[in-house]
Amino acid sequence: MDAHAPHPFAKFVAILGRGKTKQRHLTLEESRESMDMILRNEVLPEQLGAFLMLLRLKEEAPEEIAGFALATKALYDLPADIPKVDVDWSSYAGKRIQLPYFILSVMALVNSGVSVTMHGTEGHTPGRVYTRGIIKQLGFPEADNFQQAADQVRASGFTYLPLEVLSPRLRALIELRPIFGLRSPVHTFARMLNPFDAETMMQGIFHRGFMDIHAGAARLMGQPRMAVFRGEGGEIERRPNKPTPVWSILGDGQPFEETWPQISESGHQPPDEEMNTARLLDIWQGADTNTYALDSIKGTLAVTLRTMGRAPDMESAAHMADELWNSRDKGFLPSA
């Protein structure tokens, strides 16, 4: 290649960096092409840093998030026989103020016969409790590859796939946060990676302004059902002491917003100073009946059941969530 010719990736940096009057969003195809080059390690470090931070400064568009996710999914090394999965559940934020009660929502779904694939990563932000460690603590295995994940879904209805299984390159990129001092777009689109194309995709975010972006990206990707809301700590966990706006797609391909009512009148919930994850097993077994925890678990279940199409409205979903939680097998968790 001519040493003075533009690098093939330079055009993508130029699109994002031309200034306020000339810059624009990447198209869906441009996003797929640029991420494919990144994942194949065909970009220079200087280009990668500029690209990710320019996207961060501009803020990602639905076409970009969808294109990045589609490029990643195209490189999956999937088994020939992919299991049917009901719900895809991403977990990338970690919890700092409250325990990850949403994990018990997931386990209640699995216990009721719903198949769930979880995926996420950990360690990129100090001082947080991450899902991967809790899954191990509760006695559930994680998958080392896609075939193992498929086998686990068939055997137990559940698997946890670390990000490095979905994409080792993305795991390396997400670890750049201490270098940039900021989260990169990887934190945003990793939530869309739905490895086994589950019909229902659940997403939690920290910043309210990203809900329409995620919903728009899901529509572009042809996701049949999805819900995204500002969850506690950025995870898929309803905060019972606040109303919860949710952006959803419920089978017709059109995103819409509805606000779920506040569950509890207890007001502000103080931070959990201990973050003792052993409490999760106590809550499952009924020994710990903390009201905030139970409202959070059942509230998260209600949004999920409505998104799956199991309930026609919020009131019916709340009633169904109560029944599902109350009928759980308290000896279901392997560590129990």
C-alpha positions in Angstrom: 0.0 0.0 0.0 1.2 3.5 -0.8 2.6 5.0 2.4 0.9 8.3 1.6 -2.5 6.8 0.6 -5.3 7.0 3.2 -5.7 4.0 5.4 -8.9 2.0 4.6 -10.3 2.8 8.0 -9.5 6.5 7.8 -12.8 7.3 6.1 -14.8 6.3 9.1 -12.7 8.5 11.5 -13.2 11.3 9.0 -17.0 11.0 8.9 -17.1 11.4 12.7 -14.5 14.1 13.0 -15.3 16.7 10.4 -16.7 19.2 12.9 -20.1 20.2 14.0 -21.4 21.3 10.6 -20.0 18.4 8.5 -19.9 15.4 10.8 -22.7 12.8 10.6 -23.8 9.5 11.9 -22.5 6.3 10.3 -25.0 4.5 8.2 -25.9 0.9 9.1 -23.6 -0.5 6.5 -20.8 1.8 7.4 -21.2 0.8 11.0 -21.0 -2.9 10.1 -18.0 -2.4 7.9 -16.1 -0.3 10.5 -16.7 -2.7 13.3 -15.8 -5.7 11.2 -12.4 -4.1 10.6 -12.0 -3.4 14.3 -12.9 -7.0 15.2 -10.5 -8.4 12.6 -7.7 -6.1 14.0 -7.4 -4.2 10.8 -7.1 -0.8 12.3 -4.3 1.1 13.9 -4.4 1.9 17.7 -4.5 5.7 16.9 -7.5 5.2 14.7 -9.3 3.0 17.2 -9.0 5.5 20.0 -10.1 8.4 17.8 -13.0 6.4 16.4 -14.4 5.3 19.8 -14.0 8.7 21.5 -15.5 10.6 18.6 -18.5 8.3 18.7 -18.7 8.9 22.5 -18.6 12.7 22.0 -21.2 12.6 19.2 -23.4 10.0 21.0 -24.3 6.8 19.1 -27.2 6.6 16.7 -29.5 3.5 16.4 -27.9 2.7 13.0 -24.5 2.6 14.6 -25.4 0.5 17.5 -27.3 -2.0 15.3 -24.4 -2.1 12.7 -21.8 -2.7 15.4 -23.9 -5.5 17.0 -24.6 -7.2 13.6 -20.9 -7.1 12.7 -20.1 -8.8 15.9 -22.8 -11.4 15.6 -21.6 -12.3 12.1 -18.3 -13.5 13.5 -19.9 -15.9 16.1 -18.7 -19.5 15.9 -22.1 -21.0 16.5 -22.9 -24.7 16.7 -25.0 -26.2 13.9 -27.9 -26.9 16.2 -28.8 -23.7 18.1 -31.3 -24.1 21.0 -34.5 -22.1 21.2 -34.1 -19.4 23.8 -37.0 -17.4 25.2 -35.1 -14.4 26.8 -31.8 -12.8 26.2 -30.6 -10.9 29.3 -27.5 -8.7 29.2 -25.5 -7.7 32.3 -22.6 -5.3 31.8 -22.9 -2.6 34.5 -22.4 -4.3 37.8 -24.1 -3.2 41.0 -22.7 -0.7 43.6 -25.6 0.6 45.7 -28.0 -2.3 45.9 -27.6 -6.1 45.5 -28.3 -7.6 42.1 -31.9 -8.6 42.8 -32.6 -9.0 39.1 -30.6 -12.3 39.2 -33.4 -13.8 41.3 -35.9 -12.5 38.7 -34.0 -14.5 36.1 -33.8 -17.6 38.3 -37.6 -17.4 38.9 -38.1 -17.3 35.1 -35.8 -20.3 34.6 -37.5 -22.2 37.5 -40.9 -21.6 35.7 -39.6 -23.2 32.5 -38.5 -20.0 30.6 -35.1 -20.5 28.9 -32.7 -17.6 29.4 -29.3 -16.7 28.0 -27.3 -14.2 30.1 -24.1 -12.5 28.9 -21.9 -9.9 30.3 -18.5 -8.9 31.6 -16.9 -7.7 34.9 -14.1 -5.8 36.4 -14.0 -2.8 34.2 -15.3 -0.5 37.0 -13.9 -1.0 40.5 -16.1 -1.4 43.5 -19.0 -3.1 41.8 -20.6 -6.6 42.3 -20.9 -8.3 38.9 -23.3 -11.0 37.7 -20.6 -13.6 36.8 -19.5 -14.0 40.4 -23.1 -14.3 41.7 -23.9 -17.0 39.0 -21.0 -19.1 40.3 -22.0 -18.5 43.9 -25.5 -19.7 43.3 -24.1 -22.9 41.7 -24.8 -22.3 38.0 -22.1 -22.9 35.4 -20.8 -20.4 32.8 -20.0 -21.4 29.3 -16.5 -21.5 27.8 -17.8 -21.7 24.2 -21.0 -21.5 22.2 -21.4 -25.3 22.0 -21.2 -25.6 25.8 -23.7 -22.7 26.2 -26.1 -24.5 23.8 -25.8 -27.7 25.8 -26.4 -25.9 29.1 -29.6 -24.3 27.7 -30.9 -27.7 26.7 -30.0 -29.3 30.0 -31.2 -26.6 32.4 -32.8 -23.7 30.5 -30.0 -21.3 31.4 -26.5 -20.3 30.4 -24.1 -17.5 31.2 -21.7 -16.4 28.4 -18.8 -14.1 29.3 -18.1 -11.4 26.8 -14.8 -13.0 25.9 -16.7 -16.0 24.5 -18.9 -13.8 22.4 -15.9 -11.7 21.3 -12.4 -11.7 22.8 -11.7 -8.5 20.9 -14.7 -6.7 22.5 -13.6 -7.8 25.9 -10.2 -6.3 25.3 -11.8 -3.0 24.1 -14.1 -2.7 27.1 -11.0 -2.9 29.3 -9.8 0.3 27.8 -12.0 2.3 30.0 -9.2 3.2 32.5 -7.1 4.4 29.6 -9.9 6.6 28.0 -11.3 7.7 31.4 -14.7 7.1 29.8 -16.9 4.3 28.7 -16.8 3.5 25.0 -19.6 2.5 22.6 -18.7 -1.1 23.3 -20.6 -0.7 26.6 -23.7 0.3 24.7 -23.9 -2.2 21.8 -22.6 -5.2 23.8 -26.1 -5.3 25.3 -27.5 -6.1 21.9 -25.4 -9.2 21.1 -28.2 -11.8 21.8 -26.1 -14.8 20.9 -28.9 -17.3 20.3 -31.4 -14.9 18.8 -33.9 -15.1 21.7 -37.3 -13.7 20.7 -37.3 -11.4 23.8 -34.4 -9.1 24.6 -34.2 -7.3 28.0 -31.9 -4.4 28.5 -31.0 -2.0 31.3 -29.2 1.3 30.9 -28.0 4.0 33.2 -28.6 7.1 31.1 -32.2 7.8 30.3 -31.4 9.4 26.9 -30.3 6.1 25.5 -33.7 4.3 25.7 -34.9 5.4 22.2 -31.4 4.6 20.8 -31.6 1.0 22.0 -35.2 0.6 20.9 -34.4 2.0 17.5 -31.4 -0.3 17.1 -33.5 -3.3 18.1 -36.0 -2.4 15.4 -33.3 -2.1 12.8 -32.0 -5.5 13.8 -35.4 -7.1 13.5 -35.7 -7.9 17.2 -39.3 -9.2 17.7 -39.7 -8.3 21.3 -37.5 -6.1 23.6 -37.7 -3.7 26.5 -35.1 -1.2 27.7 -35.4 1.0 30.8 -33.2 2.9 33.2 -32.5 0.2 35.8 -30.9 0.4 39.2 -27.2 0.8 38.6 -27.7 0.4 34.9 -28.8 -3.2 35.1 -32.1 -4.7 34.2 -33.7 -4.1 37.6 -36.8 -2.0 38.3 -36.5 0.5 41.1 -39.7 0.0 43.1 -39.6 3.5 44.7 -39.8 5.4 41.4 -42.0 5.3 38.2 -40.2 3.4 35.4 -40.5 4.6 31.8 -39.9 1.6 29.5 -39.3 1.6 25.7 -40.6 -1.6 24.2 -41.2 -3.5 21.0 -44.0 -6.0 21.5 -44.1 -8.1 18.3 -45.1 -5.4 15.8 -41.7 -3.9 15.2 -42.7 -0.5 16.4 -41.0 1.0 19.5 -43.3 2.7 22.0 -43.0 4.1 25.6 -45.1 3.3 28.6 -44.4 4.3 32.3 -44.8 1.6 34.9 -46.0 3.0 38.2 -44.1 3.3 41.4 -44.5 0.1 43.5 -43.4 1.2 47.0 -44.2 4.4 48.9 -41.1 3.9 51.1 -39.2 6.7 49.3 -35.5 6.8 48.9 -33.7 3.5 49.5 -30.5 3.9 51.4 -27.3 2.3 49.9 -26.6 -1.2 51.0 -23.4 -0.7 53.0 -22.6 -4.4 53.2 -23.5 -5.8 49.8 -23.5 -9.2 51.3 -24.4 -11.4 48.3 -25.2 -14.4 50.5 -28.5 -12.6 51.2 -29.7 -13.5 47.7 -30.0 -17.1 48.6 -31.8 -16.2 51.8 -34.3 -14.1 49.8 -34.9 -17.0 47.4 -35.5 -19.4 50.3 -37.8 -17.0 52.1 -35.6 -16.4 55.1 -35.0 -12.7 54.1 -38.3 -10.8 53.3 -36.9 -7.4 52.6 -39.7 -5.4 51.0 -37.5 -3.4 48.7 -35.8 -6.6 47.4 -39.1 -8.4 46.8 -40.7 -5.4 45.1 -37.6 -5.1 42.8 -37.6 -8.8 41.9 -41.3 -9.0 41.2 -41.4 -5.6 39.5 -38.6 -6.7 37.1 -40.4 -9.9 36.5 -43.6 -8.0 35.5 -41.8 -6.0 32.9 -40.3 -9.1 31.5 -43.5 -11.1 31.3 -45.3 -8.2 29.5 -42.4 -7.9 27.1 -42.6 -11.7 26.4 -46.3 -11.3 25.5 -47.4 -13.4 28.5 -49.5 -10.5 29.9 -51.6 -8.0 27.9 -51.1 -5.0 30.3 -49.1 -3.8 33.3 -51.7 -4.8 35.9 -52.0 -8.4 34.6 -48.2 -8.6 34.4 -47.8 -7.5 38.0 -50.3 -10.2 39.1 -48.6 -12.8 37.0 -45.2 -11.9 38.5 -46.6 -12.3 42.0 -47.9 -15.7 41.2 -44.6 -16.8 39.5 -42.5 -15.7 42.4 -44.7 -17.1 45.1 -44.8 -20.5 43.3 -41.0 -20.8 42.9 -39.3 -24.0 44.1 -37.3 -22.7 47.1 -34.8 -25.6 46.7 -34.2 -24.8 43.0 -30.9 -23.1 43.3 -28.1 -25.6 43.1 -26.3 -24.1 46.1 -29.5 -24.5 48.1 
